[in-house]
Amino acid sequence: MDLRVEKPRPGSDSLGEWAWLPRMIDKARATYHGNPGTYAHPCGRDRMLLSQMGITVEEFRDIIERTSTDEEVLAEVEALRAEKGAD
C-alpha cells in the first residue's frame, strides 16, 4: 500500500473484534515498505491497540512482514495472544 496516493481504511473499520486494526495494517504495510505518506505508524492509537491486544510493536511488525491478507494478520494476532495467555 502506498499512502502517498491512497488513504488507509477508516479507524472505525474492524477486523475480528478489533476496531482500528484494518487501518493499522494499512499504515504498517505502507511504513515498512517506505510509503507512509503523511501517516505515522506506530502512532499513539496504534500503540494503544497493540497494548490492548497484548503484543509489541516488534511482534506486530513480524506478523505484517510474514502475512499478506487481513485474515492472516488476524489469525497470527490471535495465535500470539493465545500463546501469551491473553484474554
N, CA, C and O atoms as CSV, one atom per row, in Angstrom:
chain,resi,resn,atom,element,x,y,z
A,1,MET,N,N,0.846,-1.181,0.000
A,1,MET,CA,C,0.000,0.000,0.000
A,1,MET,C,C,0.884,1.235,0.000
A,1,MET,O,O,1.889,1.289,0.708
A,2,ASP,N,N,0.514,2.203,-0.780
A,2,ASP,CA,C,1.253,3.453,-0.883
A,2,ASP,C,C,0.354,4.580,-0.381
A,2,ASP,O,O,-0.544,5.035,-1.089
A,3,LEU,N,N,0.605,5.022,0.844
A,3,LEU,CA,C,-0.238,6.059,1.446
A,3,LEU,C,C,0.096,7.452,0.932
A,3,LEU,O,O,-0.466,8.444,1.396
A,4,ARG,N,N,1.014,7.521,-0.028
A,4,ARG,CA,C,1.240,8.800,-0.700
A,4,ARG,C,C,0.160,9.037,-1.742
A,4,ARG,O,O,-0.073,10.177,-2.143
A,5,VAL,N,N,-0.511,7.957,-2.192
A,5,VAL,CA,C,-1.525,8.084,-3.239
A,5,VAL,C,C,-2.913,7.606,-2.824
A,5,VAL,O,O,-3.886,7.878,-3.527
A,6,GLU,N,N,-3.027,6.911,-1.713
A,6,GLU,CA,C,-4.340,6.489,-1.222
A,6,GLU,C,C,-4.367,6.569,0.296
A,6,GLU,O,O,-3.324,6.613,0.948
A,7,LYS,N,N,-5.568,6.587,0.845
A,7,LYS,CA,C,-5.731,6.695,2.290
A,7,LYS,C,C,-5.882,5.317,2.917
A,7,LYS,O,O,-6.360,4.380,2.277
A,8,PRO,N,N,-5.464,5.204,4.187
A,8,PRO,CA,C,-5.729,3.944,4.885
A,8,PRO,C,C,-7.229,3.833,5.175
A,8,PRO,O,O,-7.965,4.817,5.110
A,9,ARG,N,N,-7.653,2.634,5.490
A,9,ARG,CA,C,-9.060,2.442,5.827
A,9,ARG,C,C,-9.438,3.253,7.054
A,9,ARG,O,O,-8.573,3.600,7.859
A,10,PRO,N,N,-10.720,3.558,7.205
A,10,PRO,CA,C,-11.169,4.352,8.357
A,10,PRO,C,C,-10.886,3.643,9.677
A,10,PRO,O,O,-10.894,2.414,9.752
A,11,GLY,N,N,-10.644,4.417,10.691
A,11,GLY,CA,C,-10.391,3.861,12.016
A,11,GLY,C,C,-11.580,3.125,12.600
A,11,GLY,O,O,-11.422,2.319,13.517
A,12,SER,N,N,-12.757,3.389,12.088
A,12,SER,CA,C,-13.960,2.717,12.590
A,12,SER,C,C,-14.114,1.299,12.023
A,12,SER,O,O,-14.923,0.525,12.533
A,13,ASP,N,N,-13.354,0.947,10.981
A,13,ASP,CA,C,-13.403,-0.411,10.434
A,13,ASP,C,C,-12.824,-1.386,11.454
A,13,ASP,O,O,-11.886,-1.063,12.183
A,14,SER,N,N,-13.402,-2.583,11.489
A,14,SER,CA,C,-12.952,-3.617,12.420
A,14,SER,C,C,-12.485,-4.856,11.674
A,14,SER,O,O,-12.880,-5.115,10.537
A,15,LEU,N,N,-11.643,-5.601,12.340
A,15,LEU,CA,C,-11.222,-6.915,11.892
A,15,LEU,C,C,-11.293,-7.804,13.118
A,15,LEU,O,O,-10.615,-7.554,14.115
A,16,GLY,N,N,-12.118,-8.848,13.044
A,16,GLY,CA,C,-12.375,-9.616,14.255
A,16,GLY,C,C,-13.041,-8.698,15.250
A,16,GLY,O,O,-13.974,-7.970,14.910
A,17,GLU,N,N,-12.571,-8.730,16.455
A,17,GLU,CA,C,-13.130,-7.863,17.498
A,17,GLU,C,C,-12.409,-6.515,17.613
A,17,GLU,O,O,-12.708,-5.727,18.510
A,18,TRP,N,N,-11.481,-6.255,16.726
A,18,TRP,CA,C,-10.586,-5.111,16.879
A,18,TRP,C,C,-10.902,-3.968,15.921
A,18,TRP,O,O,-10.584,-4.034,14.734
A,19,ALA,N,N,-11.534,-2.915,16.453
A,19,ALA,CA,C,-11.662,-1.671,15.694
A,19,ALA,C,C,-10.259,-1.091,15.547
A,19,ALA,O,O,-9.418,-1.266,16.428
A,20,TRP,N,N,-10.009,-0.407,14.445
A,20,TRP,CA,C,-8.737,0.247,14.137
A,20,TRP,C,C,-7.718,-0.697,13.506
A,20,TRP,O,O,-6.789,-0.232,12.844
A,21,LEU,N,N,-7.863,-2.003,13.690
A,21,LEU,CA,C,-6.861,-2.928,13.176
A,21,LEU,C,C,-6.687,-2.831,11.660
A,21,LEU,O,O,-5.545,-2.825,11.199
A,22,PRO,N,N,-7.759,-2.756,10.853
A,22,PRO,CA,C,-7.525,-2.618,9.406
A,22,PRO,C,C,-6.714,-1.371,9.044
A,22,PRO,O,O,-5.848,-1.422,8.170
A,23,ARG,N,N,-6.993,-0.259,9.712
A,23,ARG,CA,C,-6.239,0.970,9.460
A,23,ARG,C,C,-4.777,0.791,9.852
A,23,ARG,O,O,-3.873,1.211,9.129
A,24,MET,N,N,-4.554,0.161,11.009
A,24,MET,CA,C,-3.187,-0.044,11.472
A,24,MET,C,C,-2.432,-0.967,10.513
A,24,MET,O,O,-1.243,-0.762,10.269
A,25,ILE,N,N,-3.103,-1.970,9.973
A,25,ILE,CA,C,-2.468,-2.852,8.983
A,25,ILE,C,C,-2.037,-2.036,7.766
A,25,ILE,O,O,-0.906,-2.166,7.299
A,26,ASP,N,N,-2.935,-1.198,7.255
A,26,ASP,CA,C,-2.600,-0.365,6.095
A,26,ASP,C,C,-1.396,0.523,6.383
A,26,ASP,O,O,-0.469,0.601,5.577
A,27,LYS,N,N,-1.412,1.194,7.536
A,27,LYS,CA,C,-0.311,2.103,7.877
A,27,LYS,C,C,0.989,1.339,8.081
A,27,LYS,O,O,2.054,1.802,7.674
A,28,ALA,N,N,0.908,0.172,8.710
A,28,ALA,CA,C,2.112,-0.624,8.951
A,28,ALA,C,C,2.700,-1.108,7.632
A,28,ALA,O,O,3.904,-0.982,7.411
A,29,ARG,N,N,1.873,-1.654,6.763
A,29,ARG,CA,C,2.380,-2.141,5.470
A,29,ARG,C,C,3.047,-1.006,4.695
A,29,ARG,O,O,4.124,-1.183,4.127
A,30,ALA,N,N,2.406,0.151,4.678
A,30,ALA,CA,C,2.975,1.301,3.969
A,30,ALA,C,C,4.289,1.749,4.609
A,30,ALA,O,O,5.261,2.022,3.905
A,31,THR,N,N,4.320,1.824,5.913
A,31,THR,CA,C,5.525,2.260,6.620
A,31,THR,C,C,6.686,1.307,6.348
A,31,THR,O,O,7.794,1.749,6.043
A,32,TYR,N,N,6.434,-0.002,6.458
A,32,TYR,CA,C,7.501,-0.982,6.296
A,32,TYR,C,C,7.957,-1.122,4.847
A,32,TYR,O,O,9.023,-1.676,4.578
A,33,HIS,N,N,7.144,-0.616,3.908
A,33,HIS,CA,C,7.542,-0.608,2.500
A,33,HIS,C,C,8.016,0.771,2.038
A,33,HIS,O,O,8.259,0.977,0.849
A,34,GLY,N,N,8.149,1.723,2.983
A,34,GLY,CA,C,8.697,3.035,2.663
A,34,GLY,C,C,7.737,4.003,2.010
A,34,GLY,O,O,8.167,4.969,1.379
A,35,ASN,N,N,6.421,3.759,2.151
A,35,ASN,CA,C,5.420,4.613,1.518
A,35,ASN,C,C,4.360,5.130,2.496
A,35,ASN,O,O,3.169,5.041,2.198
A,36,PRO,N,N,4.760,5.669,3.658
A,36,PRO,CA,C,3.754,6.067,4.643
A,36,PRO,C,C,3.039,7.374,4.334
A,36,PRO,O,O,2.046,7.702,4.984
A,37,GLY,N,N,3.521,8.114,3.370
A,37,GLY,CA,C,2.914,9.418,3.115
A,37,GLY,C,C,2.983,10.264,4.371
A,37,GLY,O,O,4.041,10.371,4.991
A,38,THR,N,N,1.867,10.864,4.752
A,38,THR,CA,C,1.836,11.716,5.946
A,38,THR,C,C,1.355,10.954,7.173
A,38,THR,O,O,1.140,11.555,8.225
A,39,TYR,N,N,1.184,9.647,7.056
A,39,TYR,CA,C,0.676,8.827,8.159
A,39,TYR,C,C,1.827,8.258,8.975
A,39,TYR,O,O,2.913,8.002,8.455
A,40,ALA,N,N,1.569,8.067,10.253
A,40,ALA,CA,C,2.599,7.549,11.155
A,40,ALA,C,C,2.185,6.185,11.698
A,40,ALA,O,O,1.030,5.960,12.059
A,41,HIS,N,N,3.149,5.298,11.744
A,41,HIS,CA,C,2.972,4.016,12.425
A,41,HIS,C,C,4.279,3.688,13.115
A,41,HIS,O,O,5.330,3.718,12.475
A,42,PRO,N,N,4.249,3.375,14.396
A,42,PRO,CA,C,3.074,3.313,15.242
A,42,PRO,C,C,2.767,4.669,15.865
A,42,PRO,O,O,3.630,5.296,16.480
A,43,CYS,N,N,1.551,5.101,15.699
A,43,CYS,CA,C,1.098,6.331,16.351
A,43,CYS,C,C,0.559,5.961,17.741
A,43,CYS,O,O,0.548,4.788,18.115
A,44,GLY,N,N,0.127,6.939,18.477
A,44,GLY,CA,C,-0.393,6.680,19.816
A,44,GLY,C,C,-1.567,5.724,19.815
A,44,GLY,O,O,-1.659,4.856,20.684
A,45,ARG,N,N,-2.467,5.870,18.852
A,45,ARG,CA,C,-3.640,4.982,18.778
A,45,ARG,C,C,-3.218,3.563,18.409
A,45,ARG,O,O,-3.790,2.597,18.914
A,46,ASP,N,N,-2.229,3.428,17.538
A,46,ASP,CA,C,-1.696,2.100,17.208
A,46,ASP,C,C,-1.128,1.442,18.457
A,46,ASP,O,O,-1.398,0.274,18.736
A,47,ARG,N,N,-0.347,2.199,19.197
A,47,ARG,CA,C,0.265,1.665,20.420
A,47,ARG,C,C,-0.799,1.254,21.440
A,47,ARG,O,O,-0.642,0.249,22.134
A,48,MET,N,N,-1.875,2.030,21.529
A,48,MET,CA,C,-2.952,1.699,22.453
A,48,MET,C,C,-3.601,0.371,22.051
A,48,MET,O,O,-3.857,-0.478,22.904
A,49,LEU,N,N,-3.866,0.193,20.756
A,49,LEU,CA,C,-4.469,-1.058,20.297
A,49,LEU,C,C,-3.516,-2.230,20.536
A,49,LEU,O,O,-3.936,-3.284,21.013
A,50,LEU,N,N,-2.259,-2.051,20.213
A,50,LEU,CA,C,-1.292,-3.128,20.439
A,50,LEU,C,C,-1.239,-3.501,21.910
A,50,LEU,O,O,-1.149,-4.683,22.245
A,51,SER,N,N,-1.292,-2.515,22.788
A,51,SER,CA,C,-1.310,-2.779,24.222
A,51,SER,C,C,-2.561,-3.566,24.617
A,51,SER,O,O,-2.484,-4.514,25.398
A,52,GLN,N,N,-3.710,-3.169,24.073
A,52,GLN,CA,C,-4.956,-3.888,24.358
A,52,GLN,C,C,-4.875,-5.333,23.859
A,52,GLN,O,O,-5.408,-6.243,24.494
A,53,MET,N,N,-4.210,-5.540,22.729
A,53,MET,CA,C,-4.060,-6.885,22.184
A,53,MET,C,C,-2.987,-7.676,22.926
A,53,MET,O,O,-2.944,-8.902,22.826
A,54,GLY,N,N,-2.124,-6.989,23.667
A,54,GLY,CA,C,-1.068,-7.663,24.413
A,54,GLY,C,C,0.119,-8.062,23.561
A,54,GLY,O,O,0.813,-9.033,23.864
A,55,ILE,N,N,0.356,-7.300,22.480
A,55,ILE,CA,C,1.513,-7.597,21.634
A,55,ILE,C,C,2.349,-6.330,21.453
A,55,ILE,O,O,1.852,-5.214,21.605
A,56,THR,N,N,3.604,-6.522,21.130
A,56,THR,CA,C,4.518,-5.396,20.971
A,56,THR,C,C,4.530,-4.906,19.528
A,56,THR,O,O,4.053,-5.582,18.617
A,57,VAL,N,N,5.083,-3.723,19.349
A,57,VAL,CA,C,5.265,-3.180,18.005
A,57,VAL,C,C,6.116,-4.135,17.172
A,57,VAL,O,O,5.819,-4.371,16.001
A,58,GLU,N,N,7.159,-4.677,17.764
A,58,GLU,CA,C,8.055,-5.583,17.046
A,58,GLU,C,C,7.333,-6.866,16.643
A,58,GLU,O,O,7.516,-7.356,15.529
A,59,GLU,N,N,6.514,-7.411,17.542
A,59,GLU,CA,C,5.754,-8.611,17.209
A,59,GLU,C,C,4.766,-8.336,16.073
A,59,GLU,O,O,4.584,-9.165,15.181
A,60,PHE,N,N,4.132,-7.157,16.117
A,60,PHE,CA,C,3.198,-6.809,15.052
A,60,PHE,C,C,3.935,-6.645,13.729
A,60,PHE,O,O,3.441,-7.071,12.686
A,61,ARG,N,N,5.097,-6.038,13.767
A,61,ARG,CA,C,5.874,-5.895,12.530
A,61,ARG,C,C,6.213,-7.266,11.949
A,61,ARG,O,O,6.110,-7.470,10.739
A,62,ASP,N,N,6.611,-8.197,12.795
A,62,ASP,CA,C,6.907,-9.553,12.319
A,62,ASP,C,C,5.676,-10.176,11.666
A,62,ASP,O,O,5.787,-10.828,10.628
A,63,ILE,N,N,4.509,-9.979,12.267
A,63,ILE,CA,C,3.263,-10.508,11.699
A,63,ILE,C,C,3.011,-9.887,10.332
A,63,ILE,O,O,2.703,-10.593,9.372
A,64,ILE,N,N,3.142,-8.574,10.246
A,64,ILE,CA,C,2.902,-7.872,8.979
A,64,ILE,C,C,3.862,-8.362,7.901
A,64,ILE,O,O,3.470,-8.534,6.748
A,65,GLU,N,N,5.106,-8.585,8.272
A,65,GLU,CA,C,6.110,-8.991,7.289
A,65,GLU,C,C,5.911,-10.408,6.773
A,65,GLU,O,O,6.367,-10.721,5.673
A,66,ARG,N,N,5.247,-11.272,7.528
A,66,ARG,CA,C,5.091,-12.657,7.072
A,66,ARG,C,C,3.676,-12.989,6.598
A,66,ARG,O,O,3.381,-14.146,6.299
A,67,THR,N,N,2.798,-11.982,6.526
A,67,THR,CA,C,1.428,-12.212,6.067
A,67,THR,C,C,1.117,-11.325,4.872
A,67,THR,O,O,1.809,-10.342,4.607
A,68,SER,N,N,0.054,-11.696,4.154
A,68,SER,CA,C,-0.332,-10.871,3.011
A,68,SER,C,C,-1.807,-10.482,3.020
A,68,SER,O,O,-2.226,-9.640,2.224
A,69,THR,N,N,-2.598,-11.079,3.905
A,69,THR,CA,C,-4.021,-10.738,3.959
A,69,THR,C,C,-4.425,-10.350,5.368
A,69,THR,O,O,-3.738,-10.666,6.340
A,70,ASP,N,N,-5.559,-9.653,5.463
A,70,ASP,CA,C,-6.100,-9.290,6.775
A,70,ASP,C,C,-6.390,-10.535,7.604
A,70,ASP,O,O,-6.128,-10.563,8.806
A,71,GLU,N,N,-6.927,-11.553,6.962
A,71,GLU,CA,C,-7.284,-12.776,7.673
A,71,GLU,C,C,-6.053,-13.446,8.268
A,71,GLU,O,O,-6.103,-13.979,9.376
A,72,GLU,N,N,-4.955,-13.417,7.531
A,72,GLU,CA,C,-3.702,-13.972,8.054
A,72,GLU,C,C,-3.202,-13.152,9.241
A,72,GLU,O,O,-2.732,-13.713,10.231
A,73,VAL,N,N,-3.301,-11.831,9.142
A,73,VAL,CA,C,-2.879,-10.979,10.263
A,73,VAL,C,C,-3.705,-11.312,11.494
A,73,VAL,O,O,-3.154,-11.512,12.577
A,74,LEU,N,N,-5.020,-11.372,11.338
A,74,LEU,CA,C,-5.888,-11.666,12.468
A,74,LEU,C,C,-5.563,-13.028,13.070
A,74,LEU,O,O,-5.498,-13.159,14.293
A,75,ALA,N,N,-5.361,-14.029,12.244
A,75,ALA,CA,C,-5.029,-15.366,12.739
A,75,ALA,C,C,-3.717,-15.351,13.518
A,75,ALA,O,O,-3.613,-15.981,14.571
A,76,GLU,N,N,-2.717,-14.638,13.008
A,76,GLU,CA,C,-1.428,-14.549,13.690
A,76,GLU,C,C,-1.541,-13.796,15.014
A,76,GLU,O,O,-0.942,-14.191,16.013
A,77,VAL,N,N,-2.313,-12.710,15.013
A,77,VAL,CA,C,-2.531,-11.942,16.248
A,77,VAL,C,C,-3.201,-12.829,17.291
A,77,VAL,O,O,-2.769,-12.882,18.442
A,78,GLU,N,N,-4.258,-13.526,16.879
A,78,GLU,CA,C,-4.985,-14.374,17.819
A,78,GLU,C,C,-4.115,-15.527,18.313
A,78,GLU,O,O,-4.188,-15.888,19.487
A,79,ALA,N,N,-3.297,-16.111,17.441
A,79,ALA,CA,C,-2.395,-17.189,17.852
A,79,ALA,C,C,-1.369,-16.684,18.866
A,79,ALA,O,O,-1.084,-17.363,19.853
A,80,LEU,N,N,-0.823,-15.510,18.628
A,80,LEU,CA,C,0.153,-14.936,19.553
A,80,LEU,C,C,-0.497,-14.616,20.889
A,80,LEU,O,O,0.089,-14.857,21.944
A,81,ARG,N,N,-1.708,-14.072,20.844
A,81,ARG,CA,C,-2.435,-13.784,22.096
A,81,ARG,C,C,-2.689,-15.066,22.878
A,81,ARG,O,O,-2.537,-15.085,24.100
A,82,ALA,N,N,-3.070,-16.129,22.194
A,82,ALA,CA,C,-3.323,-17.410,22.855
A,82,ALA,C,C,-2.030,-17.968,23.461
A,82,ALA,O,O,-2.028,-18.495,24.573
A,83,GLU,N,N,-0.944,-17.843,22.713
A,83,GLU,CA,C,0.355,-18.301,23.195
A,83,GLU,C,C,0.763,-17.587,24.473
A,83,GLU,O,O,1.350,-18.186,25.373
A,84,LYS,N,N,0.442,-16.293,24.541
A,84,LYS,CA,C,0.776,-15.482,25.697
A,84,LYS,C,C,-0.250,-15.602,26.826
A,84,LYS,O,O,-0.037,-15.102,27.930
A,85,GLY,N,N,-1.364,-16.273,26.531
A,85,GLY,CA,C,-2.422,-16.405,27.545
A,85,GLY,C,C,-3.247,-15.160,27.717
A,85,GLY,O,O,-3.835,-14.945,28.776
A,86,ALA,N,N,-3.302,-14.306,26.661
A,86,ALA,CA,C,-4.104,-13.086,26.717
A,86,ALA,C,C,-5.567,-13.461,26.560
A,86,ALA,O,O,-5.904,-14.455,25.917
A,87,ASP,N,N,-6.425,-12.655,27.155
A,87,ASP,CA,C,-7.879,-12.913,27.055
A,87,ASP,C,C,-8.386,-12.627,25.679
A,87,ASP,O,O,-9.577,-12.787,25.414
